[in-house]
Amino acid sequence: MEKLTHYRQLVQQILTEHNQHKSAYGDVEQYTLFDEKDDHYLLLSSGWYQYRRIYGCLIHIDLKDNKIWIQYDGTEVGVANELVSLGVPKQDIVLAFQAPYARKYTEFAVGE
């Protein structure tokens, strides 16, 4: 349980840091959503750029089976790399956006 509490803190820290980087164009807001009960964590964007609607998820992370499941990562540096630099072992990170058959070819957990 201590491990999950630590992972929750790290995930929230990363999303909060990414939320500090505001959009360079348009009237776009970003929101962090932390569902600690079910362990879903998201960074969302919502707004307008000229006549175009901007809406979407930049980062989506779930915690399950004592691992960090990166469902979506729209960052350049990569959330998995950030987690590793914060001391999370690669075997505790699942690149869920990769097809299950392809995960075995990564350096990270396969998430069975």
C-alpha positions as CSV (number, residue, x, y, z in Angstrom):
1,M,0.0,0.0,0.0
2,E,2.9,2.4,0.7
3,K,4.1,1.8,-2.8
4,L,0.8,2.8,-4.3
5,T,0.6,5.9,-2.1
6,H,4.1,6.9,-3.4
7,Y,3.1,6.3,-7.0
8,R,-0.1,8.4,-6.6
9,Q,2.1,11.3,-5.3
10,L,4.5,11.0,-8.2
11,V,1.8,10.8,-10.8
12,Q,0.0,13.8,-9.4
13,Q,3.4,15.7,-9.2
14,I,4.1,15.0,-12.9
15,L,0.6,16.0,-14.1
16,T,0.7,19.2,-11.9
17,E,4.1,20.1,-13.4
18,H,2.8,19.6,-17.0
19,N,-0.3,21.7,-16.1
20,Q,2.0,24.7,-15.5
21,H,2.9,24.8,-19.2
22,K,0.0,26.7,-20.7
23,S,-0.9,26.7,-24.4
24,A,1.0,29.1,-26.6
25,Y,-2.0,29.7,-28.8
26,G,-5.8,30.3,-28.4
27,D,-7.9,30.4,-25.3
28,V,-7.1,27.0,-24.0
29,E,-7.3,25.9,-20.4
30,Q,-5.8,22.7,-18.9
31,Y,-7.3,20.7,-16.1
32,T,-5.9,18.0,-13.9
33,L,-8.3,15.3,-12.8
34,F,-7.2,13.1,-9.9
35,D,-9.6,10.1,-9.1
36,E,-7.8,8.6,-6.1
37,K,-10.6,6.3,-5.3
38,D,-10.3,4.4,-8.6
39,D,-6.8,5.6,-9.4
40,H,-7.4,7.4,-12.7
41,Y,-5.3,10.6,-13.4
42,L,-5.6,12.9,-16.4
43,L,-4.5,16.2,-17.8
44,L,-7.1,17.6,-20.2
45,S,-7.2,20.6,-22.5
46,S,-10.3,22.5,-23.4
47,G,-10.9,25.8,-25.3
48,W,-10.8,27.5,-28.6
49,Y,-8.1,28.5,-31.2
50,Q,-9.6,30.9,-33.6
51,Y,-12.7,29.0,-34.9
52,R,-11.5,25.6,-34.0
53,R,-12.5,23.7,-30.8
54,I,-9.6,22.3,-28.8
55,Y,-10.4,19.4,-26.5
56,G,-8.5,16.4,-25.5
57,C,-6.4,14.4,-23.1
58,L,-2.7,15.2,-23.0
59,I,-1.8,12.5,-20.3
60,H,-3.9,9.6,-18.9
61,I,-2.4,7.4,-16.3
62,D,-4.1,4.6,-14.2
63,L,-2.7,2.7,-11.2
64,K,-3.6,-0.9,-11.2
65,D,-2.0,-4.2,-10.1
66,N,0.6,-2.2,-8.2
67,K,1.9,-0.7,-11.5
68,I,1.6,2.6,-13.3
69,W,-0.3,2.2,-16.6
70,I,0.3,5.0,-19.0
71,Q,-2.8,4.9,-21.2
72,Y,-2.0,8.0,-23.2
73,D,1.1,10.2,-23.3
74,G,1.0,13.3,-25.6
75,T,4.3,14.8,-24.2
76,E,7.6,15.1,-25.9
77,V,9.8,13.9,-23.1
78,G,7.6,10.9,-22.2
79,V,6.0,10.4,-18.8
80,A,7.6,7.0,-18.5
81,N,11.1,8.6,-18.7
82,E,10.0,11.2,-16.1
83,L,8.8,8.4,-13.8
84,V,12.1,6.5,-14.2
85,S,14.1,9.6,-13.4
86,L,12.0,9.9,-10.2
87,G,13.1,6.4,-9.2
88,V,10.2,4.2,-10.4
89,P,11.5,0.8,-11.7
90,K,10.8,0.1,-15.3
91,Q,9.1,-3.2,-14.3
92,D,6.4,-1.1,-12.5
93,I,5.5,1.0,-15.6
94,V,3.2,-0.3,-18.3
95,L,3.1,1.4,-21.7
96,A,-0.6,0.7,-22.1
97,F,-0.8,2.7,-25.3
98,Q,1.3,0.0,-26.9
99,A,-0.4,-3.1,-28.2
100,P,-0.2,-6.0,-25.6
101,Y,1.8,-8.2,-28.0
102,A,4.3,-5.4,-28.6
103,R,5.0,-4.5,-24.9
104,K,7.5,-7.4,-24.5
105,Y,9.8,-5.5,-26.9
106,T,9.9,-2.5,-24.7
107,E,12.1,-2.0,-21.6
108,F,9.0,-1.7,-19.5
109,A,6.4,-4.1,-17.9
110,V,4.0,-6.0,-20.1
111,G,1.1,-5.6,-17.7
112,E,-0.6,-9.0,-17.7
